[in-house]
Amino acid sequence: MRFPLLALLLLWYNNTAMTDTTVRVRIAPSPTGDPHVGTAYIGLFNYAFAHHHGGAFLLRLEDTDRERYKESSAHAILEALTWLGINPDEGPEIGGPVGPYIQSERLAIYREFAEQLVQAGHAYHCFCSRERLAEMREAQEAAKEAVKYDRFCLCTMHEEERRQRVRDGEPYVIRMKMPDAGATSWTDLVRDAVSFENALIDDQVLLKADGYPTYHLANVVDDHLMGITQVIRAEEWISSTPKHLVLYQMFGWEPPQFAHLPLLRNPDRSKISKRHSHTSLHWYRDEGILPQALLNFLALLGWSHPEEKEVFTLEELVERFTFERFNQSGPVFDLEKLRWLNGVYIRALAPDELYAAVEPFLQRAGLVQAHPEPEERAFAKQCVVLEQEKVRTLAEFADLVAFMFNPNFTYEDEAVKKWLRPAPEHVRPAFYQMIEHIEPLPEEALTAEKYEEITRTIAEALGVGAGKVIHPTRVAMSGRTKGPSLFHMMEVLGKQEVLYRFNRTIDVTRGGEE
């Protein structure tokens, strides 16, 4: 087959630019909305495979669906991958030796290759209207036949007639001519041997009437010109793979290896979708899921660590990655397990790392200003560390620590009924004695240990168990019956704030405002 000059130049350039790279993989999302969690799932394993072999991981944007295309989505995809830490080695906004990496900038390449297939007899022009195609499908369904194009334009027109209609400006598409017999088979890196009967496969549209390619033509041409060695994608593309392999044969190209990963599924086994699930990566970021936790969780969906670990780093995944560890059944996307795993990662963060991750959520809640002073940041960090052992998402921190920033918090009804109105007879005396013990002491002396010592001394003097003083004191400090370590909380609040909260709560026990 004669190759277009532009394609020959690309082939020459790409081959000379990639002589040192053996493994080249890619993801090719469509910029039609928010970055999808499925893109992260497939991207993660492409990244792991490439880096395991010292290869390259590419991002290519398949923006040929012009009706659903959103310009903002293109940048958002790259931003999401950067947030996750699986940065492409080549792609839009990054560059590389085989660009452009946006399909709408490669239209001339696709058109030339599509026309070459027509000239070689592997494809043909089709002029059927949408109405005729709809009637054809209805008739095939009514007759319980396989729904596929009936080759009306191929069988009822001579080649010259079709070309004349093209010259006359009549709208058309270009369809590939699938073989009528035999089977197309391949050895999948995940699923082993897979085979399809050619006679059952439709004559796929390769070039649409608007001049844009379909996924089938564009991905084959781009994967070849970009030197892709393994195509790692979701199992929903298995039925399309025979068409792609036939195209490789038609062009006379060596095909890449294929690996089809199991689809993410809801608990009811349905495919994860916007209708039933949170599919946007923005949602997970805004919910306070750490990127390293999300990657760990996605890695567990379909792939198992050789040592059966549930918690492991991206670096460890890269080191231990093999396709043999994949389970072919669709993994269930369990949000509760993700939140549990996220909590594990939150508890492992050093205080500075934790606060850096939480600060945007505190700012969003109005607890911390956009550019906090060092003292404000130091206080906020101490508040956050108090709750580190309990939370599962970063977004939970703001509600849990809000009372630390607001001395006039609202008391919980349960706390008021149990400890403040009517207050047990020892509560007000305990609060007065706490104030008397605290007031003469300097700030630096009031450590968590000192607050505990004072509390237990007062309880003993009143002849009650320590809990009878600890619990109402917690209510005085936070308005709640449960929370972080009381004495560490008091140390973080500081002397004046502790005294204020005792006096305020004494007023509440007398019937003052809550």
N, C-alpha and C positions, 0 to 999 in steps of 0.2 A: 504493500500500500504506500502511496506517495504521501509524505508528511508535509503539512503546512510549514512554510519557512519560519514563521514565528515559533512554532512548536519545536522545530529543529534547533533553533537558537537557544530556547529554554532548556532543552535536553542537554545540549553541549555545556551550557553554563552550570546547570545543576550538577551534572556528573563531575565536573572539575571542582566544584565547590564542596562536594560531599565525599571526597575520596577517603577521609579519615573516619567516617561515621558508618557503623554497620547497622545499628538499630535506629529507626526513625518512626515515630508514631505521632498520632494527632487526635485532637477532638475537633469536631466541626459543628458547633451549636448554631442554631438559627436565632438571630437577634429580633425576636418577636414579642418580648415581654421581660419580666424580671428574670435574672439568672436562675436556672432551675436546679434543684438539688440533684436531679438525675445527671446533669452536666458535671457536677462536682464528683458524683459517684463514678462515672465513666472516666472523667479526667484524672481522678486519683490513681486508678489502676494503669492508665496510660503513663502517667508520671512515674509510678513505681517501676513499671517494666523498663521504661527508657533509662531511668537512672540506675537501675540494677545492672544494666548492660553497658552503662557509660554512653548511652545514646542521646538522642534529641527528642524533645517533646514539643510539638507544634500546636498552635491555635489557629484555626482557619474559620472564618465566618461565612456561613452559608446563607446569604441574604437574598436568595432568588425568589422567595415568596414575598413579592412586593406588596401584596394586599395587607399582610400582617406585619411587615417590617417596621421596626421602630428604631430610629437613629440612636436614641438614648441607650438602647439595650446593648449596642455594640461595645461601648465603653464600660457599661456596667458588668458585662461578662468578664472582661479582663480585670476589673477592679475586684470582683468577687474571687477570682482565682488568686489574686495577690493577697487578699484577706485570708484565704485559706492556707497560703504558703505553698501552693503548687504552681509556681510561676512557669509559664511557657518559655522555652528557649528561643522560639521564633514566633512571629505573628504580627497582627496589626498593632501599631503603636510601639512595637519592639523592633520590627524589621527582620532581616535574614536574607539568605542567598537565593531563596526560591519564591519571592513575592511576585506580584501582590498577594496578600493573604485574605483578601475579601473577594468573594466570587463575582460580585457585580462589576469589579474592575478587570475581570478576565473574560468578558463575554465574547470577544473576538476569537479567543482560543477555542472556546466550546463550539462556536458556529463552524469554524474551519474543520474541526474534528468530526462534527456531525455530518457535514457535507462530504467529507472523505468516506464516511461509512455508506452514504447514499451512492457515491460513485463506485464503490466496491461491491454494491449489491447487498450490503448488510443492513441497510436501513432504507426507508422510503418516505416520501411526502404524503401526508394524510390531510384531507380537506373536510372531513365529516364535521357537521355542526353538533353542538351540544344536544340539540333536540333529537337528531338521528341517533346519537350515542345513547341517550336516555331510553329511546324506544327499543334499541337493540338490547340493552341490559334487561329491560322489562320482559321482553320476549324470551330471553335466555333463562331468566328466573322462573317464568311461567312454565317453561318446558323442562325445568329442573336440570338445565345444562350449566356447565362451568361458565362463569361470566368473564369474558375476555373479548378483545377486539376481533371482529370477524374478517378483517383484512379486505374490507370492501374496496378501499382505494387501491390496494395492491392488485386485487384480482380483476377489477372491472376497468382499469385504465392501463394503457401502455406508459412506459417510462417517459416518452416524449410528451404525452398529453399532460402528465403530472408536472413536468418541467415548464410547459407552456403556461399552465395555470399559475405557477410560481412567478413567471415573468410578467404575467398579467396583473400581478399584485393581489391575487386571492389569498386570504389568510390560510395558514397551514401550520401543522406541527410535523416534526420528524419522528418517526417510530422506528425502533430497532426491529429487525426480522429474526425472531427467535428460531432456532432449529426445530423442525417438525418431529424429529425422532431422537432417540437416545436419552441420556441422563447427564446432568451436571452434578459432579460430586466434589467434595473437598474434605480434608481432615481438619476439623475445627480444634483450636488449641484448648478449648474448654469442653466441647461436646463430642470429640472424636469424629467418626465418620458420619457425614451428612450427604444426602442425595435427593435430587428432585428430577421428576420426569419433565423433559423439555416441552412436550406437547401440551402440558397443563399450564404453561407459563405464558402470560400475556405479552403481546408486542408493545413493550413499554414506550411511552412518549419520552424522547430524549431532549428535544428542543421544543419549547412552547411557542405559541403564536406570537407572544410579545417579545420573542428573541432571547428569553432567558432559558437556561438549561433546567432540566429537572435534577433532582438529587442524584439520580442514577448515572447520568452522563457526567455531571460535574465532579462527583466524588471520585469516579474512576480516572478521569483525565487528571484531576488535581493530585490524587494519590500517586499516580505514576510520575507526573512531572516533578512532584515534590520529593520523590524518592522514598515514599512510605513503605516500610518493610513489613509491618504488622498493623492490621486494622482491628482495633479493639473497641467494640461498640456493644449496644444493648441487643438482646435476643430478638427484639421486634424486627430487626433487619435480616434475620435468617432467611426469610422467604424471598428477599431481594438479592441475596448473594448470588444465586444462579445467574441472574441477569448481569450482574457485575462481572462474574467470571467469564460469561460468554462475550461480554464487551472486551475484556482483556484478550480473549482468543481472537476476536475480530481485528483488534489493533495489532496483534502479534506481540503483545507485551507479556512479560513474566508477572503473574499476579502476586500480591503480598499474601502473607498468612492471615487467617481470620480467627478472631476469638470473640464469641458472642456471650456476653455476661448476662446472668439472670436479671430480670426486671425487678425493681423495687415494688413491693406490694403492700396494700393496706391489710389490717388484721383479718378482713373478710376475704383475702386473697385477690381482690381486685387490683388492677394496676394503679399505682399512686398517681393522683391527679389533683388539679386545683379544686375540683368539686368536693372531694372527700378528705383532702390532706393539705398540709402546709408545704407547698412545693417551692416557694421562693426562698432563695438563699438569704435575701434581705430579712425575711421573717426570723430566721434562726439567729442572725446577727443582732437584730433588734430585740429579740427575746433574751439575749444574753448567753447564747451558747458560744463557748470558746471554740475557735477554729480548730485547735488541736484535738478537742473532744469530738467535734463533728467528723473530722477525718478518721479518727480511731473508730467511731461508730460506723461510718460508711465502709471502712475496711472489713469490719466484722460481718457486713451484709453480703453473704455469699462466699467469703474467703475466711479461712481459719488459720490461725497461727500454728506453726509446727509444734509448739509447746503448749497449745491450747490456752494461751494467754488471752485475756480480755482487754487488758490495758497495755498498750505499746505505742511507741512513737512513730512518726512518719519515717524517720531514719531507719528504724528497725523493720518497718514494712518493706522499705526499699531493699534492705539487706536480705530479707528472708523470702522475698516474693517469688512465687512460681504459680503457673496456671493449674498445676495439679491439685492445689489446695482449694479450688473453687467447688462449691456445691451447685449443681445445676438447677435445683428447685428455687423458686422465687423467694427471696428473703423478705421477711415481714418488717416493715418500718415501724418500730415500737418506740413511740415518743417517750414513754416512761423510762425505758432503758437508756435512751439518749440523755434524759435529764439526770438519771443516776450517774452515768458515766461523766457527765459534765461536772457534777458535784465532786467526783473523785479528782478531776483536774483542778477545780477551784481550790480544794483543800491542799493541793500540792504547790500552789503558787506562793512565792515569797511575798512579804508585805508590799514592797514597792511594785512588783508585777501585778498583784491583786488590785491595788488601788488604781494603777494606770488603766486596768481593764474596766473597773467599776465607775471611775470618775464621770464618763459621759452619761451614765444612767443617773447619777446624782445631780448632774447639771440639768438633765432633762426634767427631773422632778423638782427643780428649783431649790435644792438643798445646798448646792455649791455654785458659785458664780463662774462665769466663763473662764476667767483667768484668776484663780484664787491666790491669795497671798500665802506665803510659806506657812504661817501659823494656821490658817484656815485649812490648808491641804493636810498639814500634820494631824490636826484634830479629826478631819474626815477619815484619814487613813486609819487612825486608831479605832474609830467607830466601825469601820468596815471589817477590820481584823476581828473585832468582837463577835461578829456573826459568821465568820468564815467557815466554821465547822458545820453549819446547819443548812446553808443554802444549796440549791441545785442549779440556779441560773443567776447570771449577773443582774437581771432585771428585778430579782427579789430583794436585793439589798436596799433599795430606796425606801420601800415600805417598812422594812425591818429596823432601819436606823433613823427614820424620820423623827422619832421622839427625842433623839439625842440633840437635834438641831433646834427643836421647838420646845421651850420650857413650859409653854401653855398648851401642851397636848391635851387631847380628850381622853378621859379615863374610860376604860372598858366597863360596860354595865356589870359584868360578872365580878370584876375587881372591886367596884364600888359596893355591891351588895355583900360581898364576903368580908371586906376589910375596912370600909369607910363609913357606911351608913346602914344601920348603926354600927359604929366602930366598937370592936371588942374593948373591954375596959382597960386593957394594958396598952393599946395602940398609941393613944395620944401621949401618955407618959413616956413610952419608948421613943417617940419622935422628939419630945422635949429633951430627953436625956441625950439623944444622938446629937442634937444641936449643941448642947452644953459641952459635950466631949470634943466636938469638932472645932467649934469657934476659936478656942485658944491655940490650936495647933497650926504651925506654918504649913503652907501648901506642900512643900517638899516632903513633909513627914506623913502626909496622907496617902499612903500607898494602898494597894488592894489588901495587903496583909494587915495594915493598920485598921482599915475599915472593918475587916472581919473580926479583928480583936475587940474593937469597940462594940460591935454588934453583939458578940457572944457575952461580953462582960455585962452589958445592959440586960440581956435576956436572963442571965444568972441572977442579977440583982432583983429583977422583977419576979423571979420564981417561975419563969415559963421556959419552954423549950426554945432553942435557938430559932427554929423555923417560925415560931410565933412572932418573931421580930423581923426575920429575914423576908418573909413573904409580904407583909405590909410595906416594908421598906422598898421592896421591888416595885410595888404599886406606886409609891411616892415618887420614885425616880423615873418610872416609865409609863405609868398608867395601865400596865399590863400584869397579868399573873405569871406569864412565862417570858423568857428572854435569855440573853447572854449572861455570863458570869456577873452577878450583882456587884461584887466588890471591885472587879476590874472596870465595870461600867462606871462606878462612882469615881474611881481614880481618873478615868478619861474625862468625865464631866467637870471635875475640878471642884475645889472647896466652895466657892461662892454659888455655883450652880446647884450643888448638893443642898446647901443651906436654903436656897430659894425654894427648891422643890419640897423640902420638908415643911417649910412654913406655908406654902401654898396648899399642901395636902392637909395640914392641920385645919386650915380654913374650910376645906371641903368637908372634913368630919364634923364641923360645926354647922354645916348647912350652907356654906358659901358656894360660889359658882364652881362648876367642875371644869 
